[in-house]
Amino acid sequence: MIRSELIQTIADENPHLYQRDVERIVNTIFDEITNALAQGNRVELRGFGAFSVKKREARVGRNPRTGDSVQVDAKAVPFFKTGKLLRDRLNGKA
């Protein structure tokens, strides 16, 4: 599902809300999650999962096309861990 499909689904399930308001709500939620992660904070959505930031150290990588060694800089990457409720639903237990 992409963002526009999510907005449309929420708007369809809540006919009392304007689609532009639903779009603003969804964008605000994603922006707040992004801002929290950019500050190095953890975002937990109970029953769904938790977003966090993991640090990757600098390392020597390999260019797959040429085989040459390449220096890869340290970086921060987003990480998502599913919550128990979501894991159970995916595995047909709930």
SVG drawing of the C-alpha trace seen along z (x, -y; Angstrom):
<svg xmlns="http://www.w3.org/2000/svg" viewBox="-20 -19 60 38">
<polyline fill="none" stroke="black" stroke-width="0.4" points="0.0,0.0 1.3,-3.4 0.6,-6.7 -2.2,-7.8 -4.0,-4.4 -3.7,-4.8 -5.2,-8.3 -8.0,-7.0 -8.8,-4.1 -9.0,-6.2 -11.1,-8.8 -13.5,-6.1 -13.9,-4.6 -14.5,-8.1 -17.0,-9.9 -17.4,-12.7 -13.8,-13.8 -12.6,-15.7 -10.0,-13.9 -7.7,-17.0 -7.9,-16.7 -7.1,-13.0 -4.1,-13.8 -2.9,-16.4 -3.3,-14.0 -1.4,-11.2 1.4,-13.6 1.7,-15.0 2.0,-11.5 4.7,-10.6 6.5,-13.9 6.5,-13.5 7.9,-10.0 10.6,-11.2 11.5,-14.2 11.8,-12.0 14.0,-9.5 16.2,-12.4 16.7,-13.5 17.8,-9.9 14.6,-9.2 12.6,-5.9 9.0,-5.9 6.7,-3.1 3.2,-2.4 1.7,0.2 0.6,3.3 2.2,2.3 6.0,1.9 8.8,-0.4 11.0,-2.6 14.5,-3.3 17.8,-4.5 20.8,-2.2 24.4,-3.4 26.5,-1.6 30.2,-2.0 32.5,-3.0 33.8,0.0 35.5,1.1 33.1,2.3 33.4,3.7 32.1,2.2 30.2,5.1 30.8,3.9 34.5,3.5 35.5,5.5 37.5,2.6 37.6,1.8 35.6,-1.3 35.5,-3.1 31.9,-3.3 31.2,-6.1 29.5,-5.6 25.8,-6.3 22.5,-6.1 19.8,-3.8 16.1,-3.4 15.2,-0.1 11.7,1.3 10.9,4.0 7.3,5.5 5.2,5.5 3.8,8.7 0.2,8.1 1.3,7.5 3.6,10.6 0.7,12.7 -1.7,11.4 0.8,12.1 1.3,15.7 -2.4,16.3 -2.5,16.5 -4.8,13.5"/>
</svg>
